[in-house]
């Protein structure tokens, strides 16, 4: 049986000068429907600490960071940047992948890799969006793709690690209380020490938006 191609030449096509020539990806929605939720600096610190503790427990002995199922240090740097933006701008986080790549000094493809790692473990989500161009087309207003809208999250498994550690999210940390708790829980003490020593301070200094 031979397939016969369908002739679409009779259909009206948008004149070339009226096209944006930019594809709009599936499941995109208008860029005016966001419900931005403010994020406090204390909660941002709590989520970052939760991710660092959670990351430490993912890697198996001898496994490299960034391997399948793990979260790389670069992804933590990206998460820190997004948290800083959310805390600074009332929850509004809508940077382009190219802008994020410039801030982290990496290729754009690495931003997508890190986003996928964070999304896989429930720390990050986003929606694709489009905006109207202001010109009318044959089937309604013309639209074009715009930046994604992002939101950060705290999975239950990661939140449980922070709750077990009992580290206050504020800057007023009771040092003596923390030391007593860590002395009674050497496993958590070792884990926290590894997390803190692995913090990439050099990358953090390049962040444009920083939690004070």
C-alpha positions as CSV (number, residue, x, y, z in Angstrom):
1,X,0.0,0.0,0.0
2,X,1.5,3.4,-1.0
3,X,0.9,6.4,1.1
4,X,-0.4,9.5,-0.8
5,X,0.9,12.8,0.5
6,X,-1.8,15.4,1.4
7,X,-1.7,18.6,-0.5
8,X,-1.8,21.6,1.8
9,X,-1.2,24.2,-0.9
10,X,-4.8,25.4,-0.7
11,X,-4.4,26.6,2.9
12,X,-3.8,30.2,3.7
13,X,-0.3,30.9,5.1
14,X,0.8,33.9,7.2
15,X,2.7,36.3,5.0
16,X,6.4,36.2,5.7
17,X,6.6,39.8,6.9
18,X,3.9,39.0,9.5
19,X,5.6,35.9,11.0
20,X,7.8,36.0,14.0
21,X,9.7,33.0,12.7
22,X,10.1,31.9,16.4
23,X,8.6,28.5,17.4
24,X,6.5,28.4,20.6
25,X,7.2,25.2,22.5
26,X,4.4,22.9,23.6
27,X,2.6,23.4,27.0
28,X,3.6,27.1,27.0
29,X,1.3,29.5,28.7
30,X,0.8,33.3,28.7
31,X,3.5,35.1,30.7
32,X,0.8,37.0,32.8
33,X,-0.5,34.1,34.9
34,X,2.3,33.7,37.4
35,X,1.5,33.7,41.1
36,X,4.8,34.7,42.6
37,X,5.2,33.7,46.3
38,X,7.7,35.7,48.4
39,X,10.6,33.7,49.9
40,X,12.3,34.9,53.1
41,X,16.0,34.9,53.4
42,X,15.8,32.5,56.4
43,X,13.7,30.1,54.3
44,X,16.2,30.4,51.4
45,X,19.1,29.5,53.7
46,X,17.1,26.6,55.0
47,X,16.4,25.2,51.5
48,X,20.1,25.6,50.5
49,X,21.3,23.8,53.6
50,X,18.7,21.0,52.9
51,X,20.0,20.6,49.4
52,X,23.6,20.4,50.5
53,X,22.7,17.7,53.1
54,X,20.6,15.8,50.7
55,X,23.3,15.9,48.0
56,X,25.8,14.4,50.4
57,X,23.7,11.3,50.8
58,X,23.2,10.7,47.1
59,X,26.7,9.8,46.0
60,X,27.9,6.2,46.4
61,X,31.5,5.5,47.3
62,X,33.7,6.0,44.2
63,X,30.9,7.7,42.2
64,X,31.6,11.0,40.7
65,X,29.6,14.1,41.4
66,X,27.1,14.7,38.6
67,X,26.6,11.0,37.8
68,X,23.1,9.8,37.1
69,X,21.0,10.1,40.2
70,X,23.3,12.6,41.9
71,X,23.4,16.4,42.2
72,X,26.5,18.2,41.1
73,X,28.1,21.1,42.9
74,X,27.3,23.3,39.9
75,X,23.6,22.5,40.4
76,X,23.9,23.7,44.0
77,X,25.5,27.0,42.7
78,X,22.6,27.4,40.3
79,X,20.1,26.7,43.1
80,X,21.8,29.3,45.3
81,X,21.5,31.9,42.6
82,X,17.8,31.2,42.1
83,X,17.1,31.3,45.8
84,X,18.9,34.6,46.1
85,X,16.8,36.0,43.2
86,X,13.6,34.7,44.8
87,X,14.4,36.3,48.2
88,X,15.4,39.6,46.6
89,X,12.5,40.0,44.2
90,X,9.6,38.7,46.2
91,X,9.6,35.2,44.7
92,X,9.9,36.5,41.1
93,X,12.4,34.3,39.2
94,X,12.3,34.4,35.4
95,X,15.9,34.6,34.1
96,X,16.9,33.3,30.7
97,X,19.1,30.3,30.4
98,X,21.7,32.5,28.6
99,X,21.7,34.9,31.5
100,X,22.2,32.1,34.0
101,X,25.0,30.7,32.0
102,X,26.8,34.1,32.1
103,X,26.4,34.3,35.8
104,X,27.8,30.8,36.4
105,X,30.4,31.2,33.6
106,X,29.4,28.0,31.9
107,X,27.8,26.9,28.6
108,X,24.1,27.1,28.3
109,X,23.8,23.3,28.1
110,X,25.2,23.0,31.6
111,X,22.4,25.1,32.9
112,X,19.9,22.7,31.4
113,X,21.8,19.7,32.9
114,X,21.7,21.3,36.4
115,X,18.1,22.2,36.1
116,X,17.2,18.6,35.2
117,X,19.1,17.4,38.3
118,X,17.3,19.8,40.6
119,X,13.9,18.9,39.0
120,X,14.5,15.2,39.3
121,X,14.9,15.4,43.0
122,X,12.0,17.9,43.5
123,X,14.0,21.1,44.3
124,X,13.1,23.1,41.2
125,X,10.2,23.5,38.8
126,X,9.3,25.8,35.9
127,X,6.7,26.5,33.3
128,X,7.3,27.6,29.7
129,X,5.8,30.9,28.7
130,X,5.0,33.0,25.7
131,X,4.1,36.7,25.1
132,X,2.1,38.5,22.5
133,X,4.1,40.5,19.9
134,X,1.4,43.2,19.4
135,X,0.7,42.1,15.9
136,X,-2.4,40.2,14.6
137,X,-2.2,37.0,12.6
138,X,-4.7,35.0,10.7
139,X,-5.6,32.9,13.8
140,X,-5.3,35.6,16.4
141,X,-2.5,37.6,18.0
142,X,1.0,36.6,17.2
143,X,3.0,35.2,20.1
144,X,6.7,34.3,20.7
145,X,8.6,32.4,23.3
146,X,9.9,34.2,26.4
147,X,11.8,33.1,29.5
148,X,10.6,30.4,31.8
149,X,9.1,31.1,35.3
150,X,10.9,29.2,38.0
151,X,10.0,28.2,41.6
152,X,12.1,26.5,44.2
153,X,10.8,23.7,46.5
154,X,11.9,21.7,49.5
155,X,11.2,18.0,49.2
156,X,10.1,16.2,52.4
157,X,13.2,14.0,52.4
158,X,15.5,17.1,52.4
159,X,13.3,18.9,54.9
160,X,13.6,16.0,57.3
161,X,17.4,16.2,57.2
162,X,17.3,19.9,58.3
163,X,14.7,19.1,61.0
164,X,16.9,16.3,62.3
165,X,19.9,18.5,62.4
166,X,18.0,21.3,64.2
167,X,20.0,24.1,62.8
168,X,18.1,27.4,63.1
169,X,17.6,29.2,59.7
170,X,18.3,32.6,61.2
171,X,21.6,34.2,61.7
172,X,21.3,34.0,65.6
173,X,22.7,30.5,66.0
174,X,23.2,29.2,69.5
175,X,26.7,27.8,69.0
176,X,26.8,25.9,72.3
177,X,23.6,24.2,71.6
178,X,24.7,23.2,68.1
179,X,28.0,21.8,69.4
180,X,26.2,19.7,72.0
181,X,23.8,18.3,69.5
182,X,26.6,17.5,67.0
183,X,28.7,15.9,69.8
184,X,25.7,13.6,70.5
185,X,25.3,12.8,66.8
186,X,28.8,12.2,65.3
187,X,27.4,10.9,62.0
188,X,25.5,14.1,61.3
189,X,28.5,16.1,62.5
190,X,30.8,14.5,59.9
191,X,28.2,14.9,57.2
192,X,27.7,18.6,58.0
193,X,31.5,19.1,58.0
194,X,31.9,17.6,54.6
195,X,29.0,19.7,53.2
196,X,30.5,22.9,54.6
197,X,34.0,22.1,53.3
198,X,32.7,21.3,49.9
199,X,30.9,24.7,49.6
200,X,32.2,26.4,46.5
201,X,33.0,29.9,47.8
202,X,34.7,31.0,44.6
203,X,31.5,30.4,42.6
204,X,29.4,32.0,45.3
205,X,31.4,35.3,45.0
206,X,30.5,35.5,41.4
207,X,26.8,35.5,42.1
208,X,25.3,38.8,41.3
209,X,22.5,38.4,43.8
210,X,23.6,37.4,47.3
211,X,21.8,36.8,50.5
212,X,23.1,39.2,53.1
